[in-house]
Amino acid sequence: MERLTSFGNDPFDKPPCRGCSSYLSEPYIKCAECGPSPFLLCLQCFTRGFEYKKHQSDHKYEIMTSDFPVLEPGWTAQEEMDLLEAVMDCGFGNWQDVAYQMRTKSKEECESHYMKNFINNPLFSSTLLGLRKTNNCHYADGAVPFKPTDDPPRPTFDSVLSRDMAGYMPARADFMEEFDNYAEWDLKDIDFVDDDSDILHALKLAVVDIYHSRLKERQRRKKIIRDHGLINLRKFQMEFELRKEIRRLQEYRRAGIKSFCSAKVYERVKRMREDERRKRTMLCDVLQYIQDGRACQQWLSKQAAIDAGVTPAVTAITVSATGRRSAPPLNLTGLPGTEKLNEKEKELCQVVRLVPGAYLEYKQALLNECRRQGGLRLAQARALIKIDVNKTRKIYDFLIKEGYITKA
């Protein structure tokens, strides 16, 4: 008699033959008397009358095959399973990919068979209706199932728009990562057994209640996103552009402009005015530090870039160039390790704003490296001490000057 096998297409998913240990391929034989674990044989071992322990060659048997129609002629049970698996892998509507994965049916055959037997079939329609009613009862407490917004964007995976949408997948009307995405981890190891104590049983129930509250919060956030259309960035982008255009037209109205030709002249003059204002501002910033050669050089470089029509690069100005007040010396009172420092080391820690404990660690590390190599370079000190390079130079110069270490 024929039975539909529960194994997949891959022969490695099936258990091996008990006779020759080869992977089974349909059709194959299953002993109807041996159990509870199935006793399976390939056709070759079955024809030879293979016997093993309790299994005898005269036992009743079943022929395991999926080569028979289930829903309509021309479609075997195996092809039905292949079709469902292909639709699950490729997505509903991608019939070209579904047919390519099935190999045995065309695109039109896959679409018509699926629509006829799994979508428009009254049996399956009633089943889906029952599931829908069950879901509606499940969300009767106010947690409405999430629905996609009108015309949601469909960005490519890992694009900027996809990241802005928080991994929203319009085809599934869901997010790649949920809010409180690891809420289920607290439940993965919970198992209700009969010998649990009352306290342990109550604790497990409390964990389940907490998980339910986290699910309600997840649904509440989805409802807010759905009701306010927050996932559709196109609407917000259009609104932003409209507001920007309205502000521009209002600026033209305040300036007394009534034609777009005059608006072009206004924009050109406005850019020139802003360039001149930026030049005057830069000049005022530098004139008060005119005696500093580096500040003057930076201003001249920016001015040359502006005259050439190039956006000037932002150059970091040192504390001496900007004239800003340096940070006050560090107060070492009460800090651990201060008593181990001499007066010069205390002065160094105050100026560099380095706590004594860290300084002593850096000093010892540099001393050990200097003794090991017979000398130490500044680059080696910077590689050894992972702090600000200017502080490393000051510590290195101080130790060289005081004779603690020597240059390589």
Protein Blocks (a to p, Z undefined) as FASTA:
>chain_A
ZZddfbdfblklpccdfklopacdddddddfkbcfbdcdddfklmmnopaehjbcfkbcc
ddddfbbcfkbghiafklmmmmmmmmmmnoghilmlmmmmnomacfklmmmmmmmmmmmp
mklmmmmmmmmmmmmmmmmnopacddddehiacddehiaklmmnnopafklopafbdghk
llmmmmmmgccdfklcfklmmmmmmmmmmmmmmmmmmmmmmmmmmmnopmmmmlmmmmmm
mmmmmmmmmmmmmnopabfklmmmmmmmmmmmmmmmmmmmmmmmmmmmmmpmklmmmmmm
mmmmmmnopacddddddfklnopacdddddfehiahklmpcfklmmmmmmnopafklmmm
mmmmmmmmmmmnopacfklmmmmmccdfklmmmmmmmmmmnomaccZZ
